[in-house]
Amino acid sequence: MSIVADNEIVLKDKEFRRIGTLVYKYCGITLNEGKKELVRARLAKRLRHLGLSSFDSYIDFATKDTNGAEFISLIDSISTNLTSFYREKQHFDYLTSVCLPALEKRKTQLGKKRIRIWSAGCSSGEEPYTIALTLLDYFKDKSGWDIKILATDISTKVLESAQKGMYTADRVAPVPTDLKNRYLTKQKLGPDMYYQVKPQVKNMIFFARLNLMEQWPVKGPLDVIFCRNVMIYFDKPTQEKLVGRYWQLIEDGGLLFTGHSESLTGIEHKFKFVQPTVYEK
Ligand SMILES: C[S@@+](CC[C@H](N)C(=O)[O-])C[C@H]1O[C@@H](n2cnc3c(N)ncnc32)[C@H](O)[C@@H]1O
């Protein structure tokens, strides 16, 4: 075991570039110079744990197998997973007031009461659970609807939390009280209070690890795709390719929601602009 402290392990420019190339090729994330200290600090913990004294030796070790645990752990440490319940609430208001009424009408006319939504880059689950709560609330007095949400992320660490569906009281603070009472169970664990998402909500969601840069085992057509605060880490060509792939999967009239700072301006796409961060096929 190495005796150097995390902050004494130096990340050389050459090593940082090596990690950058690797991460970009594997998952599209662009690591600019500003991320160097973050990458160093996060990976230094792994180096220390493994008893390695240089980043080069760590990269050699982690890349022996890109399906291996250490490579997955490297990607987990690089990804930024910030999220929250009802993040960018205007999207859920738009779902309730515009999108779902239109979907309900269209699907009822077609005799297909089926809704399929994808949360691409779902992080620790707050986004797909918020989608589920929004739909449960909207359809609470309407029967016969088959609603499924696919929730995917590249990080196994966040997916594990997502699948657990257990959140502290401050995490669920943005959830409206009536929905909290109906769909979450309050639990005391040690000195802390937690909220457990009920099976009724969990059963609407299928969680899976998926790298957006690879093949997708997703058939479609989908009614709505949420890909929010994910493309911000990708360069323009990668974003353009991804948005094109979303277009193929979405049904006519379906929607793509992006994050607050992810306008599709400057990339070629076929979506119709509805309002900032909301696009329609
Ligand atoms: C900042 S979080 C956004 C979470 C949520 N969509 C939201 O807006 O609150 C970005 C997520 O994208 C995931 N991600 C980044 N690159 C990815 C890729 N190539 N494939 C799948 N997920 C990716 C990260 O692991 C992370 O959990």
The ligand as an ORCA input file, in Angstrom:
! r2SCAN-3c Opt
* xyz 0 1
  C     -25.710     15.923    -14.287
  S     -26.437     14.348    -14.409
  C     -28.058     14.769    -14.965
  C     -29.138     13.971    -14.282
  C     -30.574     14.329    -14.686
  N     -30.794     14.081    -16.084
  C     -30.888     15.753    -14.336
  O     -30.964     16.603    -15.235
  O     -31.072     16.050    -13.164
  C     -25.672     13.693    -15.891
  C     -25.737     12.187    -15.984
  O     -25.349     11.769    -17.289
  C     -24.638     10.560    -17.190
  N     -23.829     10.351    -18.414
  C     -22.757     11.051    -18.834
  N     -22.257     10.526    -19.968
  C     -23.056      9.472    -20.279
  C     -23.058      8.520    -21.334
  N     -22.136      8.542    -22.308
  N     -24.005      7.566    -21.332
  C     -24.940      7.537    -20.344
  N     -24.997      8.391    -19.317
  C     -24.062      9.362    -19.292
  C     -23.802     10.760    -15.931
  O     -23.369      9.545    -15.379
  C     -24.765     11.524    -15.022
  O     -25.437     10.684    -14.118
*
